[in-house]
Amino acid sequence: MDGGADTGGLSGQSPEPVLVFGEVHTRLLPHSQALSARDAADLLRWGAGEQTRVSERPNLYVRSPDVLTGVDCHLPTASGAKVRAVGTVTTRATLTEGRLLQVGTFCAVTAEGPHQRRRWGHYLARPGIVEPYGTLPGRDVADGHLNDARRPGDLDLGAIADRRLVRMVRARALDQQPPFKSRVTRLRWVALPDVQGPSLTSFTLAEDGLRTAELGLPTGITADAAAALCHDLALHDWLLTTLIRMVERSRLGSIDGRDALAALRPAVDHLMHLWMPSARVDRVLRPLWEVLEREPGFTRQWLNLVQRIRDQMALQTAAHLR
């Protein structure tokens, strides 16, 4: 990154962020075997000397070091207004139980900034924060990001995440033979201030594996905590979506039970033990999962599908014993 002119406009410390937005891509690791903790840590280590975080409770969870990308571009806006901003965005990858790979990029944007670019040292001292030129039209930028109203040259966090994901998968010794077929899902999210407490304003399913979510965050909740919540939401949405498709493809209840169970064997072996919503979510944000449990009812639908599979297994076992 090159140096920029140190400017006036705002003196002292820059304002705190008032908008956080990002995108998370979730997919099955393209490898025939689940990775051990050591191999997972090697996979997510971006470079030599960098340390990954490994957690084994309540399940195996590995997180990469954060990588910063310098940006100097326009932010997406629903109105088409040009809002130039400068700073750094954060990218991180996670691997759950050596199977489910996620890469997400996010940033926090301040309410206002100087009308000219500062020196890069200023932005590097505030990792993951982007400052606009002048006043930020927060609602306009949030809608522009959610609705994918980007013009050429606008900040594209999904593209940054995807480049990291592709580079990581291609650079490692993965055999490109996953145990079953699945799709990549993308969660595009925004978080705005909400003085009344944490809220989930919307969660929608769109075409081509795209989901969108809008959060309300109380004072004191960090961008990192919001990103962790969205990684967790994206993970469990991928699990539920994938299990629904596997049950549909198996034609459970329409064909011979043995054939249906053979098609569902990968779900039993690789997916059904992974459902642990909010296990690594900030305590203040956990109530947002209660919203999803009421409607559309994530866990209720998951448990219903799991019970159908187990009932079919019990019927086939009883028939075999007879």
C-alpha positions as CSV (number, residue, x, y, z in Angstrom):
1,M,0.0,0.0,0.0
2,D,1.3,3.4,-0.9
3,G,1.5,6.4,1.4
4,G,-1.1,9.1,1.3
5,A,-1.2,12.7,2.4
6,D,-2.0,13.4,6.0
7,T,-5.0,15.6,6.0
8,G,-7.1,17.7,8.3
9,G,-10.9,17.7,8.5
10,L,-11.1,15.5,11.6
11,S,-8.6,16.0,14.4
12,G,-7.7,13.4,17.0
13,Q,-9.4,10.1,17.2
14,S,-11.7,9.1,14.4
15,P,-15.4,8.4,15.2
16,E,-16.5,5.0,16.2
17,P,-18.1,2.6,13.6
18,V,-21.8,2.9,13.1
19,L,-22.2,0.2,10.4
20,V,-20.7,-3.3,10.1
21,F,-21.2,-5.4,7.0
22,G,-19.7,-8.6,5.5
23,E,-20.2,-11.8,3.6
24,V,-19.6,-15.4,4.6
25,H,-19.1,-18.3,2.2
26,T,-19.7,-21.8,3.6
27,R,-18.9,-25.1,1.8
28,L,-17.9,-28.7,2.4
29,L,-14.2,-29.2,2.5
30,P,-13.2,-30.8,-0.8
31,H,-11.4,-33.7,0.8
32,S,-12.4,-37.4,1.3
33,Q,-11.4,-37.4,5.0
34,A,-12.1,-35.0,7.9
35,L,-9.0,-33.2,8.9
36,S,-7.4,-33.6,12.3
37,A,-6.8,-30.6,14.5
38,R,-3.2,-30.4,13.4
39,D,-4.0,-30.7,9.7
40,A,-6.8,-28.2,10.0
41,A,-4.5,-25.7,11.7
42,D,-2.0,-26.2,8.8
43,L,-4.8,-25.6,6.3
44,L,-5.9,-22.3,7.8
45,R,-2.4,-20.9,8.5
46,W,-2.1,-18.2,5.9
47,G,1.6,-17.8,6.1
48,A,4.7,-18.9,8.0
49,G,4.9,-18.1,11.6
50,E,1.1,-17.3,11.9
51,Q,-0.9,-19.0,14.6
52,T,-4.3,-20.5,14.3
53,R,-6.8,-20.9,17.1
54,V,-7.9,-24.4,17.9
55,S,-10.9,-25.3,20.1
56,E,-11.9,-28.9,20.9
57,R,-15.0,-28.2,23.0
58,P,-17.9,-28.6,22.3
59,N,-16.6,-29.7,18.9
60,L,-13.4,-29.3,16.9
61,Y,-13.2,-25.7,15.6
62,V,-10.2,-24.1,14.0
63,R,-9.9,-20.4,13.2
64,S,-7.3,-18.7,11.0
65,P,-5.4,-15.6,11.8
66,D,-7.2,-12.5,10.6
67,V,-5.9,-11.1,7.3
68,L,-6.2,-7.4,6.4
69,T,-6.8,-6.1,2.9
70,G,-6.3,-2.4,2.2
71,V,-9.2,-0.8,0.3
72,D,-9.6,2.7,-1.3
73,C,-12.9,2.6,-3.3
74,H,-16.6,3.5,-3.3
75,L,-19.0,1.7,-1.0
76,P,-22.1,0.1,-2.6
77,T,-25.2,2.3,-2.2
78,A,-28.9,1.6,-3.0
79,S,-29.4,5.1,-4.3
80,G,-26.3,5.1,-6.6
81,A,-24.7,7.9,-4.6
82,K,-20.9,7.8,-4.7
83,V,-19.4,7.3,-1.2
84,R,-15.6,6.9,-1.3
85,A,-14.0,5.2,1.7
86,V,-10.5,4.1,2.7
87,G,-9.3,1.6,5.3
88,T,-8.8,-2.1,5.8
89,V,-11.2,-5.1,5.8
90,T,-10.8,-8.3,7.7
91,T,-10.9,-11.8,6.3
92,R,-10.9,-15.0,8.4
93,A,-11.5,-18.7,7.7
94,T,-12.9,-21.4,10.0
95,L,-13.1,-25.2,9.8
96,T,-15.6,-27.1,11.9
97,E,-15.0,-30.8,12.8
98,G,-12.5,-30.9,10.0
99,R,-15.3,-30.8,7.5
100,L,-17.1,-27.5,7.1
101,L,-15.0,-24.7,5.7
102,Q,-16.0,-21.0,6.0
103,V,-14.3,-17.9,4.7
104,G,-15.8,-14.5,5.6
105,T,-14.8,-10.8,5.0
106,F,-16.2,-7.9,7.0
107,C,-15.5,-4.3,8.0
108,A,-16.8,-1.6,10.3
109,V,-17.5,1.9,8.9
110,T,-17.3,5.1,10.8
111,A,-20.0,7.7,10.8
112,E,-17.7,10.2,9.2
113,G,-14.2,10.8,8.0
114,P,-11.9,13.4,6.5
115,H,-12.4,14.6,2.9
116,Q,-9.0,13.3,1.9
117,R,-7.0,10.2,2.5
118,R,-4.8,9.9,5.6
119,R,-1.5,8.1,5.6
120,W,-1.8,4.3,5.6
121,G,-0.3,4.1,9.0
122,H,-3.5,5.7,10.4
123,Y,-5.7,2.9,8.8
124,L,-3.3,0.1,9.8
125,A,-3.6,1.3,13.4
126,R,-7.3,0.7,13.2
127,P,-7.6,-2.8,11.6
128,G,-10.9,-3.8,10.0
129,I,-12.2,-0.2,10.0
130,V,-13.1,1.8,6.9
131,E,-13.6,5.6,7.0
132,P,-15.8,7.4,4.4
133,Y,-15.0,10.8,2.9
134,G,-17.4,13.0,4.8
135,T,-20.6,11.7,6.3
136,L,-21.7,8.1,5.9
137,P,-25.2,7.5,4.6
138,G,-25.4,4.3,6.7
139,R,-28.9,3.1,5.6
140,D,-28.1,3.7,1.9
141,V,-24.8,1.7,2.2
142,A,-26.5,-1.1,4.2
143,D,-29.2,-1.5,1.5
144,G,-26.7,-1.3,-1.3
145,H,-24.7,-4.1,0.3
146,L,-27.7,-6.4,1.0
147,N,-29.3,-5.8,-2.4
148,D,-26.0,-6.2,-4.3
149,A,-26.3,-2.7,-5.8
150,R,-22.6,-2.6,-6.6
151,R,-21.2,-0.8,-9.6
152,P,-17.8,-1.6,-11.1
153,G,-15.1,-0.5,-8.6
154,D,-17.3,-0.7,-5.6
155,L,-16.2,-2.6,-2.5
156,D,-17.0,-6.3,-3.0
157,L,-16.4,-8.2,0.3
158,G,-17.8,-11.4,-1.3
159,A,-15.1,-11.4,-4.0
160,I,-12.3,-10.9,-1.4
161,A,-13.6,-13.8,0.6
162,D,-14.0,-16.0,-2.5
163,R,-10.4,-15.3,-3.7
164,R,-9.1,-16.3,-0.3
165,L,-11.2,-19.5,-0.3
166,V,-10.1,-20.5,-3.7
167,R,-6.4,-19.8,-3.0
168,M,-6.5,-21.7,0.2
169,V,-8.2,-24.8,-1.3
170,R,-5.9,-24.9,-4.3
171,A,-2.7,-24.4,-2.3
172,R,-3.2,-27.3,0.1
173,A,-2.9,-31.1,-0.4
174,L,-6.6,-31.8,-0.7
175,D,-7.7,-34.7,-2.8
176,Q,-10.8,-32.8,-4.2
177,Q,-13.0,-35.8,-3.4
178,P,-15.7,-34.8,-0.8
179,P,-17.8,-37.6,0.6
180,F,-21.0,-36.2,-1.0
181,K,-22.2,-33.4,-3.3
182,S,-23.2,-30.1,-1.8
183,R,-23.4,-26.4,-2.8
184,V,-21.7,-23.3,-1.5
185,T,-23.9,-20.9,0.4
186,R,-23.3,-17.1,0.8
187,L,-24.6,-15.1,3.7
188,R,-24.5,-11.3,3.1
189,W,-25.1,-9.4,6.3
190,V,-25.2,-5.9,7.8
191,A,-25.4,-4.7,11.4
192,L,-26.7,-1.3,12.5
193,P,-26.9,0.3,15.9
194,D,-30.0,-0.6,18.0
195,V,-30.3,1.1,21.4
196,Q,-33.1,-1.3,22.5
197,G,-30.8,-4.3,22.4
198,P,-29.7,-7.0,19.9
199,S,-32.3,-7.7,17.1
200,L,-32.6,-9.7,14.0
201,T,-34.4,-7.4,11.6
202,S,-34.5,-9.8,8.6
203,F,-33.2,-13.1,7.3
204,T,-34.0,-14.1,3.8
205,L,-33.2,-16.9,1.3
206,A,-32.5,-15.9,-2.2
207,E,-31.5,-17.8,-5.4
208,D,-28.1,-19.4,-6.0
209,G,-27.4,-20.1,-2.4
210,L,-27.5,-16.5,-1.3
211,R,-28.9,-15.5,2.1
212,T,-29.2,-12.0,3.6
213,A,-29.4,-10.9,7.2
214,E,-29.8,-7.6,9.0
215,L,-28.9,-7.2,12.6
216,G,-29.3,-4.5,15.3
217,L,-26.4,-4.2,17.7
218,P,-26.4,-2.6,21.1
219,T,-23.6,-0.3,22.2
220,G,-20.4,-2.2,23.0
221,I,-20.8,-5.1,20.7
222,T,-17.8,-5.4,18.5
223,A,-17.6,-6.1,14.8
224,D,-15.8,-9.3,15.6
225,A,-18.7,-10.5,17.7
226,A,-21.2,-9.7,14.9
227,A,-19.0,-11.6,12.4
228,A,-18.8,-14.6,14.8
229,L,-22.6,-14.7,15.0
230,C,-23.0,-14.5,11.2
231,H,-20.4,-17.3,10.8
232,D,-22.5,-19.4,13.2
233,L,-25.7,-18.5,11.4
234,A,-24.2,-19.3,8.0
235,L,-22.9,-22.7,9.3
236,H,-26.2,-23.9,10.6
237,D,-28.1,-22.6,7.5
238,W,-25.7,-24.6,5.3
239,L,-26.3,-27.7,7.5
240,L,-30.1,-27.4,7.3
241,T,-30.1,-26.6,3.6
242,T,-27.8,-29.5,2.8
243,L,-29.8,-32.0,4.9
244,I,-33.1,-30.9,3.3
245,R,-31.6,-31.5,-0.2
246,M,-30.2,-34.9,0.8
247,V,-33.6,-36.0,2.1
248,E,-35.3,-34.8,-1.0
249,R,-32.8,-36.6,-3.3
250,S,-33.1,-39.8,-1.3
251,R,-36.9,-39.9,-2.0
252,L,-37.4,-41.1,1.6
253,G,-40.8,-42.8,1.9
254,S,-41.2,-43.1,-1.9
255,I,-38.7,-45.9,-2.7
256,D,-37.3,-48.9,-1.0
257,G,-36.1,-47.9,2.4
258,R,-32.7,-49.5,2.0
259,D,-31.9,-47.4,-1.1
260,A,-33.1,-44.3,0.7
261,L,-30.9,-45.0,3.7
262,A,-27.9,-45.7,1.5
263,A,-28.4,-42.2,0.0
264,L,-28.6,-40.7,3.5
265,R,-25.6,-42.5,4.9
266,P,-23.4,-39.4,4.4
267,A,-25.8,-37.3,6.5
268,V,-25.5,-39.8,9.3
269,D,-21.7,-40.1,9.0
270,H,-20.8,-36.4,8.5
271,L,-23.6,-34.0,9.4
272,M,-26.0,-35.0,12.1
273,H,-23.6,-34.5,15.0
274,L,-22.7,-30.9,14.0
275,W,-25.9,-29.1,15.0
276,M,-24.8,-26.8,17.9
277,P,-26.2,-23.3,17.4
278,S,-24.7,-20.4,19.3
279,A,-22.0,-22.5,20.8
280,R,-19.4,-19.8,20.0
281,V,-21.6,-16.7,20.0
282,D,-21.2,-13.7,22.3
283,R,-23.6,-14.1,25.3
284,V,-25.3,-10.8,24.5
285,L,-26.1,-11.9,21.0
286,R,-27.4,-15.4,21.8
287,P,-31.1,-14.2,22.0
288,L,-31.0,-13.6,18.3
289,W,-30.9,-17.4,17.9
290,E,-34.3,-17.5,19.7
291,V,-35.8,-15.4,16.9
292,L,-34.7,-18.0,14.4
293,E,-36.0,-20.8,16.6
294,R,-39.4,-19.2,16.7
295,E,-39.7,-18.5,13.0
296,P,-38.7,-20.1,10.7
297,G,-37.7,-22.7,13.4
298,F,-34.2,-23.8,12.5
299,T,-33.8,-26.4,15.2
300,R,-37.4,-27.7,15.0
301,Q,-37.0,-28.4,11.2
302,W,-33.5,-29.9,11.8
303,L,-34.8,-32.3,14.5
304,N,-37.8,-33.3,12.4
305,L,-35.5,-34.3,9.5
306,V,-33.1,-36.1,11.8
307,Q,-36.0,-38.0,13.4
308,R,-37.3,-39.1,10.0
309,I,-33.9,-40.6,9.1
310,R,-33.7,-42.3,12.5
311,D,-37.2,-43.7,12.2
312,Q,-36.4,-45.2,8.8
313,M,-33.2,-46.7,10.2
314,A,-35.3,-48.3,13.0
315,L,-37.8,-49.7,10.5
316,Q,-35.0,-51.2,8.3
317,T,-33.4,-52.7,11.4
318,A,-36.6,-54.3,12.5
319,A,-37.3,-55.7,9.1
320,H,-33.8,-57.1,8.9
321,L,-34.3,-58.8,12.3
322,R,-37.6,-60.4,11.2
